[in-house]
Every structure is written in structure tokens, then in C-alpha cells.
Amino acid sequence: MAEIARSTPTSSSSSPLNPHPTARIFPGSRCNLVFAVWSFVGFVLLIHLYTVVTHDKNKGDIYVHSSRVAPTRELEEVEEENFRLPPPRSKRNPRAVKRRGPRRPPTVIDEFLDESSEIHSLFFPDQRTAVVPTQGGNDSMHFYPGRLWLDTDGNPIQAHGGGILYDKATETYYWYGENKDGPTYQAHKNGAARVDIIGVSCYSSKDLWAWTNEGIVLSGDESNVTHDLYKSNVLERPKVIYNDKTSKYVMWMHIDDTNYTKASVGVAVSDSATGPFTYLYSMRPHGFDSRDMTIFKDDDGKAYLIYSSEENSELHVGLLTDNYLDLTREMKRVLVKKHREAPAVFKYEGTYYMITSGCSGWAPNKALAHAALSIMGPWETLGNPCVGGNRIFRLTTFFSQSTFVLPLPGLPGSFIFMADRWNPSELRDSRYVWLPLAIGGVADEPLEYSFGFPLWSRVSIYWHRRWRLPDGWSNA
């Protein structure tokens, strides 16, 4: 322990010019070193905060500096939302209250999930407010998170839990996702809401706003009950990447049975971005159960599978083989005991980022952002990336769940956060929540095993009722 000695007062130390006793720290004390180190750390943090945060003295607002170009600043403005819960729809019988006790008042999420609620209708507006790409006017090229989104044929887009592939050869974006255009039902009394497997839909676009239906590129199986894609099974979260060595388009997806006990991944392959894809097989990656998943292709051409495992208590990251059709033996367990799902991975300036969701079924919950210097980890949690709306919006990821993050090639550090707003009472009517995502500023939370903050920047997803991509977003 550091030793501090107080000297005995002398005539000089007790004089009016020096009324206090003198404190002397022995030179060998470790306290000096600890104090110096923490002083330096505090000084560095203060300098870092000063360089990234500016206070508006008149309004009290806080603005985070960004190295991104001016066109993105409008997307980073904080937009607030206010709404009130409607009054209870009916009163309970006093005898029932006495017999069963007072009923727990419904939460906003309860109302959101209740198709008869006024709150529900706010988040699932009808077709009168639909985004129609074939119509011009002031709404042209604008995204409206949560509204019905029609394709160029005038039909609701069916690409849930999906992801986007940019095809350099055709300079076209392809959006793959679950086609849920069938009746919603429960396989058994306590089962989750589901739709029979229809297949994986594909849509193409040059501008990310007007999408042309390319059809179902991987179909469910109507007759073979032993097939992974038999209609009563589960196909979720399809993602497609292109293999430059084999010139093949490879799809990975979550494959399960009706009771979610198979917990596997499936693989399909095609010569064309618009299919048809040939289904190859399913497996439990590295021998572990696998549910929500995604795949990520790195700058060096290597690709990885990221999946929730061990009953969704942790994530696993595994390297794919060179042809992307199988897994190597290389695997790391990350975010252990964090209970995260719906991973969406992206990269910026050598740092890997990931958005994840909590595990609450169809009910929305708080997203978390994570970062790592290696995709194999360790991964650190940066905090809730959601900005704007209101408290309940931020605690529910704007009433949606992550599925993919798309980089904007002309705006380094800017991305589109893609999420699903699930409607378990009518899954075909689930909506899409696309919002601007930016990297910059200070992370919210300290590192898990120290008192310091990470060197990487904050991930921010900005709420907007209406927004559009700035000019120059597609310039590579």
C-alpha cells in the first residue's frame, strides 16, 4: 500500500503563512504511478470528448462532429415522436376484479401486438398511405418506415428477414427475403405464429427505392414431407453472396422444423442472381444448434457465417470454405451469455460492427451495437444505437428487428439499417423499417472488463418518418 506520512508541525509550518501541516508522499509509493496513469487517461478522454462534441449554448443541444460529407447531415438530425396510449377499451366486472385481482395495464408493446388496438393501426397504416414507386410527385424516392411498400407491379413487397446483394456486373441491387404471402396460423396451441414455406423472393433495383419482382428464386416443397423446404417447415433470414472464384451466387438460410427443434442452416446455389437456386443440404454448423443467422463477405473475399446458438445464449462466428458451400473448422464463440439474435454485420475503416436484437419472439426489443477489430472477436458492446423518436421507440428498435446493414458506396461511414416490423397476427402484412445509420461520435458504454471506453466510434440509427438518400450516395 502507498504510505503517506504527516510531518510534525514546526514553528514555520504553524505560522500564519502556512497554517496546515505538510503532507509528504514517499517516493517509492505506487500511488503516484496510479494517480498519474488515471490522470492521463482522464485527460485523453476529455480531449476526445471535446473534439467530437459541441454544445449549443443557446439551445443546450449537443452536436456530434462527423467526418462525413455535408449531404448526410440532414439524415443525422434528431427527430422526435409523441403519442399517447388510448383509454382502456372496456371496463372489467367488479366481481372479476375481486376474484382475480386487478389486471395489469397493457403496455405499449401489448397494444402494438394487438391487432384490434388503436396503437397497432398507427404502426401498420393501411394501403392508402402505401409507398408507390410508379407514382411521382413529392414522395418520389422517399422512404416511409412502417408503411406498406409496393413493388413496380403494385403489390406489397415480400422480402422479410432479408438482405441485399449488389451485383457489380449489372450494377443492380438484389433484395432477397422470405415470402410470407400466405395465411398466418399456429401449428399447435402454444406454437408461434407462422406461415407455410412459400420460398425466397428476389427483387431488383437500381436506386434502392423502386423494386421489380424477379419472382421466387428458391421455392418451398409442396409434396415431399422429408424435404427441408417442405411447406410445414421453417425457412428464415435468407442471405446471398457472390463467389468471385466460382462465379456462383450462394444462399444461406435458417432451416427448422415446425417446433424449432432442427435448428440448422441450409445452403443453396445458383448461376444467376435471379435464380433459380438449387437447394443443396442442411446442417448444424460445427455441431451446434443454429437459429437466427447471417453471412458476411469480407474485403479479402473470405466469408463468414454468424449464428445464434446454445439456445440463443451466444453467437458463433465460423469461416466458410473458399467456395462458400460449407464451413471450415475455424469457429469462435462470441457475446457469450448475452442472449442476442438477428445479427447484422458490416465493416468500416477496418473495424467490424454488428447490430443485434434481444430474444423476445415477435415482440420488439432494444437493439445493441457491437464492434471488434477481428470478425472472430472479441466483440465489445457499444450500447443502444437508436437515436430519436422517443424512449419507447429507442427501447424497441423503432418497433422492429434488425436483419441487414447496407453500405452506401458514395458516402463512406453511412449505411442503411434494414429491419422488419413483424405483425404476428398477419405475417404477410409485416413491414420494413429502413433508416439511415452512421458511424461517428463517442460510444455509449465502457468496455465490459475495464473502465475505459473503446477506440471505435458510436453507431447511430436515426429515426425519420420520411427521408431520402442524399445525392451522390451511389458514387463508388
C-alpha positions in Angstrom: 0.0 0.0 0.0 1.1 3.6 -0.6 2.4 5.2 2.6 1.6 8.8 3.5 3.3 10.5 6.5 2.4 13.7 8.1 5.4 15.7 9.4 5.3 17.1 12.9 4.3 20.7 12.9 7.1 23.2 13.4 7.2 26.8 14.1 7.3 27.5 10.3 4.5 25.1 9.5 2.2 26.6 12.0 2.8 30.2 11.0 0.0 32.3 9.6 1.5 31.9 6.1 1.4 28.1 6.4 -1.3 27.1 8.9 -1.7 23.5 7.7 0.6 20.5 8.4 2.7 19.3 5.5 1.8 16.1 3.7 4.7 14.1 2.2 4.3 11.1 -0.1 7.2 8.7 0.0 9.0 8.4 -3.4 8.5 4.7 -3.6 4.8 4.8 -3.3 2.8 3.2 -6.2 0.0 5.7 -5.6 2.0 8.2 -7.6 2.0 5.9 -10.6 -1.7 5.0 -10.4 -2.6 8.7 -10.0 -0.5 9.7 -13.0 -1.9 7.0 -15.2 -5.6 7.8 -14.4 -4.9 11.5 -14.8 -3.5 10.8 -18.2 -6.5 8.6 -19.1 -8.9 11.3 -17.9 -7.0 14.0 -19.9 -7.2 11.9 -23.1 -10.9 11.2 -22.6 -11.6 14.9 -22.1 -9.7 15.9 -25.2 -11.5 13.2 -27.2 -14.9 14.4 -25.9 -14.0 18.0 -26.7 -13.1 17.1 -30.3 -16.3 15.2 -31.0 -18.9 17.0 -29.0 -20.0 20.7 -29.3 -22.7 22.3 -27.1 -25.0 24.9 -28.5 -25.1 27.5 -25.7 -28.4 29.0 -26.8 -30.4 25.8 -27.1 -28.4 23.4 -25.0 -28.3 20.9 -27.8 -25.4 18.5 -28.4 -24.0 18.1 -31.8 -21.5 15.3 -32.7 -18.8 16.2 -35.2 -18.5 13.8 -38.2 -16.0 13.4 -40.9 -18.8 12.6 -43.4 -19.8 14.9 -46.1 -22.4 17.6 -45.7 -25.2 15.7 -47.6 -25.7 13.3 -44.7 -26.1 15.9 -42.0 -29.8 16.2 -42.6 -30.2 12.4 -42.0 -28.4 12.8 -38.7 -30.9 15.3 -37.3 -32.7 14.0 -34.2 -36.5 13.7 -35.0 -38.8 13.2 -32.0 -42.1 11.3 -31.8 -45.0 11.7 -29.4 -48.1 9.6 -28.9 -50.4 8.7 -26.1 -52.0 5.4 -25.2 -55.7 5.2 -25.9 -58.0 4.7 -22.9 -58.9 1.1 -21.9 -61.4 -0.4 -24.4 -63.7 -1.8 -21.8 -64.2 -2.0 -18.0 -63.9 -5.2 -16.1 -66.7 -6.6 -13.9 -66.0 -5.6 -10.3 -66.6 -9.2 -9.3 -63.9 -10.3 -11.7 -61.5 -7.8 -10.2 -62.3 -9.1 -6.7 -61.9 -12.7 -7.8 -58.8 -12.4 -9.9 -57.2 -9.2 -8.8 -56.5 -6.0 -10.8 -55.4 -6.7 -14.4 -52.0 -5.5 -15.4 -52.5 -2.4 -17.5 -51.5 -3.1 -21.1 -48.0 -2.0 -22.2 -47.3 -0.2 -25.4 -45.9 -3.4 -26.8 -49.1 -5.3 -25.8 -51.1 -2.7 -27.7 -48.7 -2.9 -30.6 -49.2 -6.6 -30.9 -53.0 -6.5 -30.5 -54.5 -6.1 -34.0 -57.6 -4.6 -32.6 -55.7 -1.8 -30.8 -55.5 1.8 -32.0 -51.8 1.7 -31.3 -51.5 -1.2 -33.7 -53.1 0.7 -36.5 -50.6 3.5 -36.0 -47.7 1.2 -36.8 -49.4 -0.7 -39.6 -51.2 2.0 -41.6 -53.4 0.8 -44.4 -52.8 0.9 -48.2 -54.0 4.5 -48.5 -50.6 5.6 -47.3 -48.6 3.0 -49.2 -45.2 3.8 -50.9 -45.9 3.5 -54.6 -42.8 3.7 -56.8 -44.7 4.1 -60.0 -46.1 7.4 -58.9 -44.1 10.6 -59.0 -44.7 13.8 -57.0 -43.2 15.0 -53.8 -43.0 11.5 -52.3 -40.7 10.2 -55.1 -37.6 8.4 -53.7 -38.7 8.9 -50.1 -38.7 6.1 -47.6 -41.5 5.9 -45.1 -40.6 3.3 -42.3 -43.5 1.1 -41.4 -45.7 2.0 -44.4 -46.8 -0.6 -46.9 -44.2 -0.7 -49.6 -45.3 -1.8 -53.1 -43.2 -3.1 -56.0 -43.3 -1.8 -59.5 -46.3 -4.1 -60.2 -48.3 -2.5 -57.4 -48.0 -5.5 -55.0 -46.7 -5.4 -51.4 -43.0 -6.4 -51.3 -42.5 -9.8 -49.8 -38.8 -10.0 -48.7 -38.9 -10.4 -44.9 -35.8 -11.2 -42.8 -33.8 -10.5 -45.9 -30.6 -8.9 -47.2 -29.3 -7.1 -50.2 -26.6 -8.1 -52.7 -25.0 -5.6 -55.1 -24.1 -7.2 -58.4 -21.2 -5.3 -59.9 -21.6 -6.9 -63.3 -25.1 -5.5 -63.8 -24.8 -2.5 -61.4 -28.0 -3.8 -59.8 -29.2 -4.3 -56.2 -31.0 -7.6 -55.4 -33.1 -7.9 -52.4 -33.8 -11.4 -51.1 -36.2 -12.3 -48.3 -38.9 -14.6 -47.0 -42.2 -14.6 -49.0 -44.9 -14.7 -46.3 -47.8 -14.1 -48.6 -49.9 -16.9 -47.0 -52.3 -17.4 -44.1 -50.9 -16.9 -40.6 -51.7 -19.7 -38.2 -50.3 -21.6 -35.1 -49.2 -25.2 -35.7 -50.4 -26.0 -32.1 -51.9 -24.2 -29.2 -48.7 -22.8 -27.8 -46.9 -22.5 -31.1 -45.5 -19.3 -32.5 -47.4 -17.6 -35.4 -46.2 -18.9 -38.7 -46.7 -19.1 -42.4 -46.0 -22.2 -44.5 -42.9 -22.0 -46.6 -43.6 -20.3 -49.9 -40.0 -19.6 -50.8 -37.4 -16.9 -51.1 -38.4 -13.8 -53.2 -36.0 -11.7 -55.1 -36.4 -8.0 -56.2 -34.1 -5.9 -58.3 -33.5 -2.2 -58.2 -31.1 0.5 -59.5 -32.0 3.1 -56.9 -33.0 1.1 -53.7 -36.5 2.6 -53.9 -38.3 1.2 -56.9 -38.2 -2.7 -56.7 -39.1 -5.1 -59.5 -40.3 -8.5 -58.6 -38.0 -11.2 -60.1 -40.1 -14.0 -58.7 -39.5 -16.8 -56.2 -35.8 -17.9 -56.7 -36.0 -20.8 -54.1 -39.4 -22.5 -53.8 -40.9 -24.5 -50.9 -41.8 -28.1 -51.5 -45.5 -29.0 -51.5 -45.3 -32.8 -51.5 -42.1 -34.3 -50.1 -42.6 -34.3 -46.3 -38.9 -35.3 -45.7 -37.5 -32.3 -47.6 -36.1 -29.4 -45.6 -38.2 -27.0 -47.6 -41.5 -28.9 -47.1 -44.2 -26.3 -46.6 -44.8 -27.0 -42.8 -41.1 -26.5 -42.0 -39.3 -23.2 -41.4 -37.2 -21.1 -43.8 -35.9 -17.8 -42.4 -33.4 -15.0 -42.9 -32.0 -15.9 -46.4 -28.8 -14.1 -47.4 -27.0 -14.3 -50.7 -23.3 -13.5 -51.5 -21.4 -13.9 -54.8 -18.3 -16.0 -55.1 -15.7 -14.4 -57.3 -13.7 -17.6 -57.8 -16.6 -19.9 -58.8 -18.9 -17.3 -60.3 -21.7 -18.7 -58.2 -24.4 -17.0 -56.1 -24.6 -18.7 -52.8 -27.6 -18.5 -50.4 -27.5 -19.4 -46.7 -30.6 -19.5 -44.5 -32.1 -20.7 -41.2 -33.8 -24.1 -41.6 -36.0 -25.6 -39.0 -39.0 -27.9 -38.3 -42.4 -26.8 -37.1 -41.3 -27.0 -33.5 -38.0 -25.3 -34.0 -36.0 -28.3 -32.9 -34.0 -28.9 -36.1 -32.1 -25.6 -35.6 -29.9 -25.8 -38.7 -28.6 -23.8 -41.6 -29.4 -24.5 -45.3 -27.3 -23.9 -48.4 -28.4 -23.2 -52.0 -26.5 -22.1 -55.1 -27.3 -20.5 -58.5 -25.5 -19.3 -61.6 -27.7 -16.2 -61.7 -28.6 -13.5 -59.2 -32.3 -14.1 -60.2 -32.1 -17.8 -59.7 -33.3 -20.4 -59.7 -31.3 -21.5 -56.7 -30.7 -25.2 -56.2 -31.0 -26.4 -52.6 -28.1 -28.5 -51.5 -28.5 -29.6 -47.9 -28.8 -28.5 -44.3 -26.6 -29.0 -41.3 -25.9 -28.0 -37.7 -22.9 -25.8 -38.1 -19.9 -27.1 -36.1 -22.4 -29.5 -34.5 -24.2 -26.7 -32.7 -27.8 -25.6 -32.9 -28.3 -22.6 -35.1 -31.3 -20.2 -35.4 -31.1 -16.5 -36.4 -28.1 -16.1 -38.7 -26.4 -14.0 -41.4 -23.4 -14.3 -43.6 -20.7 -11.7 -44.3 -18.3 -11.4 -47.1 -15.1 -9.6 -46.2 -12.8 -7.3 -48.3 -10.4 -10.2 -48.9 -13.1 -12.5 -50.3 -13.4 -14.6 -47.2 -16.9 -15.2 -46.0 -18.3 -16.0 -42.6 -21.5 -17.4 -41.0 -22.7 -15.7 -37.9 -25.5 -17.5 -36.0 -27.3 -17.6 -32.6 -26.5 -20.8 -30.8 -26.8 -22.6 -27.4 -30.5 -21.8 -27.2 -29.8 -18.2 -28.3 -27.5 -17.6 -25.4 -24.5 -16.8 -27.5 -23.3 -16.1 -31.1 -20.9 -18.2 -33.1 -18.7 -16.9 -36.0 -17.4 -19.5 -38.5 -15.3 -19.2 -41.6 -16.8 -20.6 -44.8 -14.8 -22.7 -47.3 -13.4 -21.0 -50.4 -16.5 -22.0 -52.5 -18.9 -20.7 -49.7 -20.7 -24.0 -49.8 -19.5 -25.4 -46.4 -17.8 -24.4 -43.2 -14.2 -24.8 -42.2 -13.4 -26.0 -38.7 -12.5 -22.4 -37.6 -15.1 -21.1 -35.2 -15.3 -18.6 -32.3 -18.0 -18.2 -29.6 -18.8 -14.5 -29.0 -21.2 -12.5 -26.9 -21.4 -15.5 -24.6 -24.4 -15.4 -22.2 -25.7 -12.2 -23.8 -28.8 -13.8 -25.4 -28.7 -11.9 -28.7 -30.2 -12.8 -32.1 -30.9 -11.2 -35.5 -27.2 -10.3 -36.2 -26.5 -7.8 -39.0 -22.7 -7.4 -39.7 -20.9 -4.6 -41.6 -17.4 -3.1 -41.7 -16.0 0.4 -41.8 -12.3 1.5 -41.8 -11.0 -1.9 -40.7 -13.5 -2.2 -37.8 -16.3 -4.8 -37.8 -19.7 -3.7 -36.5 -22.8 -5.7 -35.7 -26.4 -4.9 -34.7 -28.2 -7.5 -32.7 -31.7 -7.9 -31.1 -32.7 -9.4 -27.8 -34.7 -12.6 -27.7 -38.4 -11.9 -27.3 -40.2 -13.7 -30.1 -42.2 -11.5 -32.4 -42.2 -8.6 -29.8 -39.8 -5.8 -30.5 -36.9 -5.1 -28.1 -33.8 -3.0 -27.6 -31.1 -3.3 -30.2 -27.4 -3.2 -29.3 -24.4 -2.3 -31.4 -21.1 -4.2 -31.1 -17.6 -3.8 -32.6 -14.5 -5.8 -33.0 -11.0 -5.5 -34.6 -11.4 -9.0 -35.9 -14.6 -10.6 -37.0 -13.7 -13.6 -34.9 -13.7 -11.4 -31.8 -13.6 -10.4 -29.1 -16.7 -8.3 -29.6 -17.5 -5.4 -27.4 -20.9 -3.8 -26.8 -21.2 -0.1 -27.7 -24.8 0.4 -26.5 -28.2 1.1 -28.0 -27.7 2.6 -31.4 -31.2 4.1 -31.8 -31.4 7.9 -31.9 -34.6 10.0 -31.9 -38.3 9.0 -31.8 -38.9 8.7 -28.1 -38.0 6.4 -25.2 -40.2 3.6 -26.2 -39.1 3.9 -29.8 -35.5 3.6 -28.7 -36.2 0.6 -26.4 -38.0 -1.3 -29.2 -35.6 -0.5 -32.1 -38.4 1.7 -33.6 -40.8 -1.3 -33.2 -38.7 -3.5 -35.5 -35.9 -6.1 -35.5 -32.6 -6.0 -37.4 -32.0 -8.0 -40.5 -29.2 -6.3 -42.6 -27.0 -3.3 -42.9 -26.3 -2.0 -46.4 -23.2 0.3 -47.1 -23.7 3.4 -49.3 -20.7 3.3 -51.6 -20.6 7.1 -52.3 -20.9 8.1 -48.6 -18.2 6.4 -46.5 -19.4 5.8 -43.0 -23.1 5.9 -44.0 -25.3 2.9 -44.2 -28.9 1.8 -44.5 -30.2 -0.1 -41.4 -32.8 -2.7 -42.6 -35.3 -4.1 -40.1 -38.6 -5.9 -40.0 -41.6 -4.7 -38.2 -43.3 -8.0 -37.5 -47.1 -8.4 -37.5 -47.7 -11.8 -35.8 -51.4 -11.5 -36.3 -50.9 -11.3 -40.1 -47.3 -12.0 -41.0 -47.8 -11.2 -44.7 -48.5 -7.6 -43.6 -45.2 -7.3 -41.7 -43.5 -4.0 -42.7 -40.0 -2.8 -43.4 -38.1 -0.2 -41.4 -35.2 1.3 -43.3 -33.3 4.1 -41.6 -30.0 5.9 -42.0 -27.1 4.5 -40.0 -23.9 6.5 -39.4 -20.7 5.8 -37.6 -19.1 8.7 -35.6 -19.0 10.1 -32.1 -18.5 8.5 -28.7 -19.6 5.1 -27.7 -22.3 4.9 -25.0 -20.9 2.1 -22.8 -17.5 1.3 -21.4 -15.7 -1.9 -22.2 -17.0 -4.9 -20.3 -13.8 -5.8 -18.5 -12.2 -2.4 -17.9 -13.1 1.2 -17.0 -12.0 2.5 -20.4 -14.1 3.3 -23.5 -13.4 1.6 -26.8 -11.4 3.4 -29.5 -14.0 2.9 -32.2 -16.9 5.3 -32.7 -20.6 5.2 -31.9 -23.1 3.5 -34.2 -26.2 5.7 -34.6 -29.5 4.7 -36.3 -31.6 7.9 -36.8 -35.4 7.8 -36.7 -37.2 9.6 -39.5 -40.8 9.4 -40.5 -39.9 10.4 -44.1 -36.4 10.5 -45.6 -34.5 10.0 -48.8 -30.9 9.2 -49.8 -28.7 12.2 -50.4 -27.3 13.0 -53.8 -24.1 11.1 -54.6 -24.9 8.1 -52.4 -24.2 5.6 -55.2 -20.9 7.1 -56.5 -18.3 4.5 -55.7 
